[in-house]
Amino acid sequence: MEFVTLPINVWLDTEFFSADWTIVLNSQKAFRVNSKVLARYSRYFYKLFASAIRTAQPAMTAVTYSDPLDFSNLMAYLHYIDEHRDSERVPTETNAADDSMNEQFLGSLMQDADLLKRRLSLAKHFEIPFLIDAIVSTAIKKLSPYNCWMVMTTAVDPECNCKLLYDFAKDFILEHFVAATEQPQFVKLCSGEQLCELIDSKYLNVPAEIVIFDVICRWIETEQLDRSKYFCDLVHRMRHFMITDTQLQEMSAHHLAQTAEWQSILSTYFGKDRTADSSERQQSRLPRQAAFLCCGSVPYNVVSREQVVQVFNPILSEMVVHSNFSPATNFRTIEAVCLHLDNLVYVIGGVTCQDENCFKTSREVHIFDLRLRIWRPGTPLSNSRTQACGCVCDGLIYVMGGTKEFNSYFKFRYSSLGIVEQYNPATGLWRPRQNMLVTRVAASAASLNGMVYVCMGAWHSSMEQYDCQNDQWTLLTATLPVELVGFSLVAFDNCLYAIGGRKHRKSIGTKEVYCYNAEEQSWSKTAPLLSKRMYHSATVLNGYIYVFGGEAETFGGLSQKEAQLSVQRWNPSQESWTLCKPASCTSPGTFVSDLCFLGCCTISGCDYIEPLLNH
């Protein structure tokens, strides 16, 4: 529907456009209305009243609508909204979000498909743009795996035909496909055409392609007589090159595959050359999240600095390397804090290298704009430091601890810092916050449930918690049985995971992983890494923890075998670590992330990730 800005001065200034009118609905019931109110919000009524004025008719007009009760509710709603609106602007759904009238008119939309349909039809019939916006906004805020199918089906109903709402519901289903297809409404409301459209999309978010086959079979089995005709078309739309031979055997054993059509599918789409599929289906699904890695150092050569950006695709387990962003990446940094906030990646502090003989700790901040794909300088820290730790909490950046000395491996206890700085992206300024209770260097930090946690460092086994609202640190009673540096701390599933690291008085990394339960306030040992690792990076992607790079021992680098294990994934359902293999599932890949001190963070949003993966 076209959104029209009404020429308010036409009805506001004319003497003929009086406020009091009578509308006769369906030649039966009369409504006394304020014509200026209706004309303000409705293109339909504006044209109706204007036509009556031009023909010198009395302040009365006739309207036909199928549902008198809905019409009566609409009249009451528009007049109520007008009384409570900001005098300078047309109201929106949020202006009256807490009002009882607004709740009565819009509050139950997501529990009643018929009500949603009637409200959309009403807004469309009487051409009320702000009401359509209000309905769509309400629906978007309350979308869930349970009601998304109802919303998408209603949005394509001919009486509603709301493409904006359909697109939002479709995108929600693409992102939450597994949860959405587990709901009873999926098999009841989803059509074959809609399921084909979803499976075709590169934005479909699934942990593995085989999951789609299970969804197809479940949908067909509900009404097999009518839906079996879609089987071949739906399977055809899968990404066949991402199906392993073992998974193909599982598919072939399903009772729906015991047909002549399945043999045709096997020969056409699952032959030896699976790349013979259409170019669109040769492309992998686009991940909703990816890992952004930058800087870093070759483990056995501390002078070497990598100036490339690497983006890890968790679906294909592939790393895409960029070295030509504009302007050129002209800073050489390791041991920096790397964080993502509001589609910007921040590289904070660390050690910079001008040449082989010039190393210095830095207060510089470099910002990578994911939308423009360029680097730019940011507001520097108040203090230069390296091997600090940081995290994002409640939309603000926190950087804690570190040291002012480069490569002070044997001076950790004496050169560590306790200072804390907070960065507000709205103002672009840093400000000091309360110092930590313990000075820490080479520690790690994460945010969980609105709190900042800083753990261990040289040489401590303690952890402290920061209350962002009250600017207050608390030393927690739960301590680890080890003292670590060069480890990673990530928040995952209401727990904190301390992964790998270098133990006190040791020159080699550890496989050990510890889990902190925030509710029980205790540490426990969990499944170890596949190989020893320290000075690595870790982040959470699509419900899994990923570990990148690092070194096995001081200045020792990674062996060829360990290099192949440089990207490992924690699977929470199996409570185990697995090696990330390429999508072809033929052999482990060799990753360019075999670096230590990598800056690493999770980036989100298909619009930002897709250009970085298409390099």
Secondary structure, DSSP 8 states (H G I E B T S, - for coil): -------HHHHHH-SSS-SEEEEEETTTEEEEEEHHHHHHH-HHHHHHHHHHHHTT--SEEEE--S-HHHHHHHHHHHHHHHHHS-TTS---GGGGTT-HHHHHHHTTGGG-HHHHHHHHHHHHHTT-HHHHHHHHHHHHHT--TTTHHHHHHHHTSTTT--HHHHHHHHHHHHHTHHHHHTSHHHHHH--HHHHHHHHH-TT---S-THHHHHHHHHHHHHTHHHHGGGHHHHHHTS-GGG--HHHHHHHHTSGGG-SHHHHHHHHHHSSS-GGGS-HHHHS----SEEEEEE--B-TT-TT-----EEEEETTTTEEEEE---SS-----EES-EEEEETTEEEEES-EEEEETTEEEE---EEEEETTTTEEEEE---SS--BS-EEEEETTEEEEE--BSSTT-TT-HHHHBB--EEEEETTTTEEEEE---SS-BSS-EEEEETTEEEEE--TT---EEEEETTTTEEEE-S---SS-EES-EEEEETTEEEEE--EETT-SBBB--EEEEETTTTEEEEE---SS-BBS-EEEEETTEEEEE--BSBTTTB--HHHHHTSEEEEETTTTEEEE---TT-SS----TT--BS-EEEEEE-HHHHHHHH--
